[in-house]
Amino acid sequence: MILIKDAKILTMADKEFEKGSILIKDNKIAKISEYIEIKDEYEVIDAEGCIVMPGLIDAHTHLGIEEDGIGWEGQDGNEMTDPVTPQLRAIDAVNPADNAIKEALKNGVTTIMTGPGSANVLGGESTVIKTAGNTIDEMVLKNPAGLKTAFGENPKRVYNEQNKLPSTRMGIAAVLRENLMKAEDYIKEKETNEKEENHFNRDIKMESLARVIKKEIPLKVHAHRADDIMTAIRIAKEFDIDITLEHCTEGHKVAKEIAEADIPAVVGPSMTGRVKVELSDLSFKTAGVLAEAGVKVALMSDHPVIPTKNATIYAALAIKGGLSEKEALKAITINPAEILKIDDRVGSIEEGKDADFVIFNGNPLDISTDIIKVIINGEVVETKKDGNT
């Protein structure tokens, strides 16, 4: 068992501790209290003067799929041969040896969602993993975590170059609707055949889309422009499906509508340049405006667009853009956990949850602050060699 003692604890739950202790047992949080008696069998981490937070969470990356520093051989994010590829699975492409995953871990990011890119209208299934482990199978926290769909410039460009549907925003919406309709019909046909004990030929594409229709997983909607965001909301209502808004660059223009639809937003990457037209209104103000309107907001890196390892930096910049400090910390911990529906395991420091922590020697949002230790599943996986703990 491990005892972290005398730390300031930012639980991201109801209660904070100016000076408290955490007991880890069997990879879980066994107890949190202002004082826990030290026993001989405990491995003690003296965290006096330090701040302990839940492990950081990046709710939208392509880590391990678009590998760091490798080039074409490590680019497995987009199957640009068919605009409809819901059957693709991120778990089959993630390389746990990707250097960027190791860098994320060293910088306190303990959980990430990684998945396909945005070339296709339907791009495939994403997965949520811890950043420590030798194989993807042991790292998985949730699989699948969602099904990628993309609006706007990316699918338009890819398939316009191939001179086929979709090359317009109308085309993108039509392709998505068509396949959601097919999935509805597929479910009915499958259920009828199973009831009558008839042979039924399964369709791998429809099997993936059926999870969305049944609300087992959400559509992870790549949408930057306000009009694309509204199209996504419209289609979600038509088919009564769950969605999350990914990027949501112009979300501040339709914050009221997003809040009324009760749809969460994973905002970013706001540190990138305006490299295409739909990013023309890119700003760090978006997260703050959305949160003020009542939208649940998480911040993303979209790695490799910006490095996941800089999670606390883009949280700090979001504060400068109008997001409160409390909401900024929630946007890289409990909010992404809730959006990804993994908050029963991670995202806050509460008894019974996974023992995933980051120990900082100062304010986590201060660029000069060092990470002293990173703990995942109750094991110290990273220690600053010149740290004082």
Secondary structure, DSSP 8 states (H G I E B T S, - for coil): -EEEEEEEE--SSS--EEEEEEEEETTEEEEEES-----TT-EEEE-TT-EEEE-EEEEEE-TTTB-TTT-GGGB-S--TT-SB-TT-BGGGT--TT-HHHHHHHHTTEEEEEE---SSSSEEEEEEEEES--SSHHHHEEEEEEEEEEE-SHHHHHHHHHTT-S-SSHHHHHHHHHHHHHHHHHHHHHHHHHHHTT------HHHHHHHHHHTTSS-EEEEE-SHHHHHHHHHHHHHHT--EEEEE-TTGGGGHHHHHHTT--EEE--TTS---SGGGTT--THHHHHHHHHT--EEE--TTTTS-GGGHHHHHHHHHHTT--HHHHHHTTTHHHHHHTT-TTTSSS--TTSB--EEEESS-TTSTT--EEEEEETTEEEEE-TT---
